[in-house]
Every structure is written in structure tokens, then in C-alpha cells.
Amino acid sequence: MPDGRKLHLLGEGRLINLAAAEGHPASVMDMSFANQALSVEYLVKHGAELEKKVYPVPPDIDRNVARMKLEAMGLKIDRLTPEQEAYLATWSEGT
């Protein structure tokens, strides 16, 4: 750059997790971005009434994103088994 700083371009400017690693494909990232966008919308609408701390994504937003993704794929969701609910309730078994 004119002032002497350097800019290192990785992955030809593409999303580095897709271009130079084994990152999540776009078909997974779209759900992450949707979750983030809807969570920001939630914060804009409800931020004044929230305590200043870290919150998980509201379950309704998470479920809505999953439902929309399945609809876009032409699929419908079924009911979770007790084992699936237990798995989702903990991080100890991975993601």
C-alpha cells in the first residue's frame, strides 16, 4: 500500500474457509448467516430490554432458520427422538 503497509490476499480473495481449507460449504454457511442476521434483528428490536451479557440464539430463530432451509430443499421436519433432543442439549458430544 502507498503508506508501506502490506495486504496479503489469501485464497484469491474468496472465502478462505472454502478456498484454502476444509471449511463449511455455502449450503451450510447460509444457515449460519441467516441465524446471525435474524439474531441482529432480534437485538435491534429487543436490545434495550436485555441485560448486557452473552445470550444464545433464541430457539424460535434457530427453529425458523432450520424450517426455512428444509423448505428450500423440499423437505419437511419430523419430530426429534429423545436421544436427538439429549444430543442437542449438550456440547459434550460435539457439533
C-alpha positions in Angstrom: 0.0 0.0 0.0 1.2 3.6 -0.5 2.0 4.0 3.2 4.2 0.9 3.3 1.6 -1.5 4.9 1.1 -4.8 3.1 -2.0 -6.6 2.3 -1.8 -10.4 2.0 -4.6 -11.8 -0.2 -5.5 -15.4 0.7 -7.5 -17.8 -1.5 -7.6 -15.4 -4.4 -9.9 -13.2 -2.3 -12.6 -15.9 -1.9 -14.0 -17.1 1.4 -10.8 -18.5 2.9 -12.6 -21.4 4.7 -13.9 -22.6 1.4 -10.9 -21.8 -0.8 -8.0 -22.9 1.3 -9.3 -25.2 3.9 -12.0 -27.7 4.7 -14.5 -25.1 5.8 -18.2 -25.4 5.7 -19.8 -25.3 2.2 -22.0 -22.4 1.2 -25.1 -24.7 1.7 -24.2 -24.8 5.4 -23.0 -21.2 5.8 -26.3 -19.8 4.5 -27.9 -21.1 7.7 -25.2 -19.5 9.8 -25.6 -16.2 8.1 -29.4 -16.3 8.4 -29.1 -17.1 12.1 -26.8 -14.1 12.5 -29.0 -11.7 10.6 -32.1 -12.7 12.4 -30.3 -12.5 15.7 -29.2 -9.0 14.9 -32.7 -8.1 14.0 -33.8 -9.5 17.4 -31.2 -7.4 19.2 -32.3 -4.2 17.4 -35.9 -4.9 18.4 -35.3 -6.1 22.0 -31.8 -4.9 22.9 -33.0 -2.1 25.2 -34.7 -4.7 27.4 -31.8 -7.2 27.6 -29.2 -7.3 30.2 -25.6 -6.8 28.9 -24.3 -10.4 28.7 -23.9 -13.2 26.1 -27.1 -14.9 25.0 -27.7 -18.0 22.9 -29.7 -17.6 19.7 -33.4 -17.6 20.7 -34.7 -21.1 20.0 -37.5 -19.7 17.8 -35.0 -18.1 15.4 -32.9 -21.3 15.3 -36.0 -23.4 14.5 -37.2 -20.9 11.9 -33.9 -21.0 10.1 -33.9 -24.8 10.1 -37.5 -24.9 8.8 -36.8 -22.4 6.0 -33.7 -24.4 5.0 -35.7 -27.6 4.8 -38.5 -26.0 2.9 -36.0 -24.6 0.4 -34.7 -28.2 0.0 -38.2 -29.5 -0.5 -38.0 -31.4 2.8 -40.2 -31.5 5.9 -39.0 -31.9 9.5 -40.1 -34.8 11.7 -40.1 -35.0 15.5 -36.8 -35.4 17.3 -36.3 -38.7 19.2 -35.4 -38.4 23.0 -31.8 -39.3 22.0 -31.6 -36.5 19.5 -33.0 -34.0 22.0 -30.4 -35.1 24.5 -27.7 -34.7 21.9 -28.8 -31.2 21.1 -28.9 -30.2 24.8 -25.2 -30.7 25.3 -21.9 -29.6 23.6 -20.0 -32.6 25.1 -20.8 -34.8 22.1 -19.6 -32.4 19.5 -21.4 -30.4 16.9 
